[in-house]
């Protein structure tokens, strides 16, 4: 009879211990969840503060020392890391876009084919053809009215050669017309003329032109490098 109550007390003690263990485990789990949620909310708040700090600064402005002390080192490291990542992504994107635009840029040969949505500066790179459509050299008859160093007029050009293009300029009868004033880099053979002051805008008659300058560069090898 004494052994039966002792077994009952032992079972009750075991049950109480198990219940207390379950309760303590549950309470610890709830406490940890609350602590993690609080830390997360604080972390989000700190991240928002850091982002607001980064947004308030200019593009290339460094973080002042006063703000660095106010926000703390973790926030400053986060802001600097985000800033460096944004700069890296932006530079990579710009480089990629520039490469794609350079490859897909339309090779326009006259103003009628020029795409108006693509803003391009006036430029021209004309390369000579080896033969004309009849199979003869295109410049076998020099122009007598030109200087000795500029006796060959570029009337046709190899528009399929590498780098050859004609942007915002027109080429007619060997004359390259530049519609915009400005400073241009000149190379190879260029023969400059400008209309005489006596010619009016409405006068369509041919007027005399004055020679300004002739820039000429001749290579020592037969086939120039394009």
BAPAMAR-673781 format. One line per field, with one value per residue (C-alpha): residue in one letter; x, y, z. Coordinates in steps of 0.5 Angstrom, whole numbers, padded with zeros to 4 digits. Example, Ala and Ser with C-alpha at 12.3 -4.5 7.8 and 13.67 -1.06 7.14 Angstrom:
<atoms>
residuo = c(a / s)
u = c(0025 / 0027)
v = c(-0009 / -0002)
w = c(0016 / 0014)
</atoms>
This chain:
<atoms>
residuo = c(x / x / x / x / x / x / x / x / x / x / x / x / x / x / x / x / x / x / x / x / x / x / x / x / x / x / x / x / x / x / x / x / x / x / x / x / x / x / x / x / x / x / x / x / x / x / x / x / x / x / x / x / x / x / x / x / x / x / x / x / x / x / x / x / x / x / x / x / x / x / x / x / x / x / x / x / x / x / x / x / x / x / x / x / x / x / x / x / x / x / x / x / x / x / x / x / x / x / x / x / x / x / x / x / x / x / x / x / x / x / x / x / x / x / x / x / x / x / x / x / x / x / x / x / x / x / x / x / x / x / x / x / x / x / x / x / x / x / x / x / x / x / x / x / x / x / x / x / x / x / x / x / x / x / x / x / x / x / x / x / x / x / x / x / x / x / x / x / x / x / x / x / x / x / x / x / x / x / x / x / x / x / x / x / x / x / x / x / x / x / x / x / x / x / x / x / x / x / x / x / x / x / x / x / x / x / x / x / x / x / x / x / x / x / x / x / x / x / x / x / x / x / x / x / x / x)
u = c(0000 / 0006 / 0009 / 0003 / 0003 / 0010 / 0009 / 0003 / 0008 / 0013 / 0009 / 0006 / 0013 / 0015 / 0009 / 0010 / 0017 / 0015 / 0010 / 0015 / 0020 / 0015 / 0013 / 0020 / 0022 / 0015 / 0017 / 0024 / 0022 / 0017 / 0022 / 0027 / 0022 / 0020 / 0027 / 0029 / 0023 / 0025 / 0032 / 0029 / 0025 / 0031 / 0035 / 0030 / 0030 / 0037 / 0037 / 0032 / 0036 / 0042 / 0039 / 0036 / 0043 / 0045 / 0039 / 0041 / 0048 / 0050 / 0052 / 0060 / 0059 / 0063 / 0060 / 0062 / 0065 / 0059 / 0054 / 0059 / 0059 / 0052 / 0049 / 0055 / 0060 / 0055 / 0051 / 0056 / 0059 / 0052 / 0051 / 0058 / 0057 / 0051 / 0054 / 0060 / 0055 / 0051 / 0057 / 0059 / 0053 / 0052 / 0059 / 0058 / 0051 / 0054 / 0059 / 0055 / 0050 / 0056 / 0058 / 0052 / 0050 / 0057 / 0055 / 0048 / 0050 / 0047 / 0052 / 0049 / 0052 / 0048 / 0043 / 0037 / 0039 / 0041 / 0036 / 0034 / 0033 / 0040 / 0044 / 0051 / 0056 / 0058 / 0063 / 0066 / 0071 / 0071 / 0076 / 0077 / 0075 / 0080 / 0076 / 0070 / 0063 / 0067 / 0073 / 0077 / 0081 / 0076 / 0082 / 0085 / 0084 / 0086 / 0082 / 0086 / 0083 / 0086 / 0093 / 0098 / 0097 / 0090 / 0089 / 0084 / 0077 / 0073 / 0067 / 0066 / 0068 / 0068 / 0062 / 0063 / 0070 / 0071 / 0070 / 0067 / 0061 / 0058 / 0054 / 0050 / 0054 / 0053 / 0058 / 0056 / 0061 / 0067 / 0065 / 0064 / 0059 / 0059 / 0052 / 0055 / 0060 / 0065 / 0072 / 0073 / 0079 / 0082 / 0087 / 0089 / 0087 / 0082 / 0081 / 0078 / 0074 / 0068 / 0063 / 0065 / 0062 / 0058 / 0054 / 0047 / 0043 / 0038 / 0043 / 0043 / 0048 / 0055 / 0060 / 0067 / 0071 / 0077 / 0082 / 0083 / 0088 / 0090 / 0092 / 0095 / 0098 / 0101 / 0104 / 0110 / 0107 / 0102 / 0096 / 0094 / 0092 / 0084)
v = c(0000 / 0005 / 0003 / 0006 / 0013 / 0013 / 0012 / 0017 / 0022 / 0020 / 0021 / 0027 / 0030 / 0028 / 0031 / 0038 / 0038 / 0036 / 0042 / 0047 / 0045 / 0046 / 0052 / 0055 / 0053 / 0056 / 0063 / 0063 / 0062 / 0067 / 0072 / 0070 / 0072 / 0078 / 0080 / 0079 / 0083 / 0088 / 0088 / 0088 / 0094 / 0097 / 0095 / 0097 / 0104 / 0105 / 0103 / 0108 / 0113 / 0111 / 0112 / 0118 / 0121 / 0118 / 0121 / 0128 / 0128 / 0131 / 0126 / 0126 / 0129 / 0126 / 0125 / 0130 / 0128 / 0131 / 0127 / 0121 / 0121 / 0123 / 0117 / 0112 / 0108 / 0102 / 0107 / 0110 / 0104 / 0102 / 0108 / 0108 / 0101 / 0103 / 0109 / 0105 / 0100 / 0105 / 0108 / 0101 / 0099 / 0106 / 0106 / 0099 / 0101 / 0107 / 0103 / 0098 / 0103 / 0106 / 0100 / 0098 / 0105 / 0105 / 0098 / 0100 / 0107 / 0108 / 0109 / 0115 / 0117 / 0123 / 0128 / 0124 / 0118 / 0121 / 0119 / 0125 / 0122 / 0121 / 0127 / 0127 / 0132 / 0134 / 0130 / 0126 / 0121 / 0119 / 0114 / 0114 / 0108 / 0104 / 0104 / 0107 / 0104 / 0103 / 0100 / 0106 / 0110 / 0115 / 0121 / 0120 / 0127 / 0132 / 0138 / 0144 / 0150 / 0147 / 0147 / 0142 / 0139 / 0139 / 0137 / 0131 / 0132 / 0127 / 0126 / 0119 / 0115 / 0108 / 0109 / 0101 / 0102 / 0101 / 0108 / 0112 / 0116 / 0123 / 0126 / 0132 / 0134 / 0134 / 0131 / 0134 / 0134 / 0133 / 0139 / 0138 / 0142 / 0144 / 0147 / 0149 / 0153 / 0151 / 0148 / 0142 / 0137 / 0136 / 0131 / 0128 / 0133 / 0138 / 0144 / 0150 / 0155 / 0160 / 0164 / 0171 / 0177 / 0179 / 0173 / 0174 / 0168 / 0169 / 0169 / 0162 / 0164 / 0161 / 0166 / 0166 / 0163 / 0165 / 0159 / 0159 / 0154 / 0147 / 0141 / 0135 / 0129 / 0124 / 0117 / 0114 / 0108 / 0106 / 0103 / 0108 / 0105 / 0107)
w = c(0000 / 0001 / -0005 / -0009 / -0006 / -0008 / -0015 / -0015 / -0013 / -0017 / -0023 / -0021 / -0020 / -0027 / -0030 / -0026 / -0029 / -0036 / -0036 / -0033 / -0038 / -0044 / -0041 / -0040 / -0047 / -0050 / -0046 / -0048 / -0055 / -0055 / -0052 / -0057 / -0062 / -0059 / -0058 / -0066 / -0068 / -0064 / -0067 / -0074 / -0073 / -0070 / -0075 / -0081 / -0077 / -0077 / -0084 / -0086 / -0082 / -0086 / -0093 / -0091 / -0089 / -0096 / -0100 / -0096 / -0099 / -0106 / -0111 / -0110 / -0103 / -0097 / -0090 / -0085 / -0079 / -0075 / -0078 / -0078 / -0070 / -0070 / -0074 / -0071 / -0075 / -0077 / -0081 / -0084 / -0086 / -0089 / -0093 / -0096 / -0098 / -0101 / -0104 / -0107 / -0110 / -0113 / -0117 / -0119 / -0122 / -0125 / -0128 / -0131 / -0134 / -0137 / -0140 / -0143 / -0146 / -0149 / -0152 / -0155 / -0158 / -0161 / -0164 / -0166 / -0168 / -0175 / -0181 / -0184 / -0191 / -0192 / -0189 / -0192 / -0188 / -0182 / -0176 / -0172 / -0166 / -0165 / -0163 / -0167 / -0168 / -0175 / -0177 / -0184 / -0185 / -0193 / -0195 / -0203 / -0207 / -0211 / -0218 / -0220 / -0223 / -0230 / -0227 / -0228 / -0223 / -0220 / -0220 / -0227 / -0229 / -0224 / -0223 / -0226 / -0222 / -0215 / -0212 / -0214 / -0207 / -0207 / -0215 / -0214 / -0212 / -0207 / -0211 / -0209 / -0203 / -0200 / -0195 / -0193 / -0191 / -0183 / -0180 / -0186 / -0184 / -0186 / -0180 / -0181 / -0187 / -0194 / -0200 / -0207 / -0213 / -0209 / -0204 / -0197 / -0194 / -0186 / -0184 / -0177 / -0175 / -0170 / -0169 / -0172 / -0172 / -0179 / -0183 / -0189 / -0195 / -0194 / -0199 / -0196 / -0200 / -0197 / -0201 / -0203 / -0199 / -0205 / -0206 / -0203 / -0200 / -0205 / -0211 / -0214 / -0219 / -0219 / -0215 / -0214 / -0208 / -0205 / -0203 / -0195 / -0194 / -0196 / -0191 / -0194 / -0191 / -0196 / -0193 / -0196 / -0197 / -0203 / -0199 / -0193 / -0187 / -0186)
</atoms>
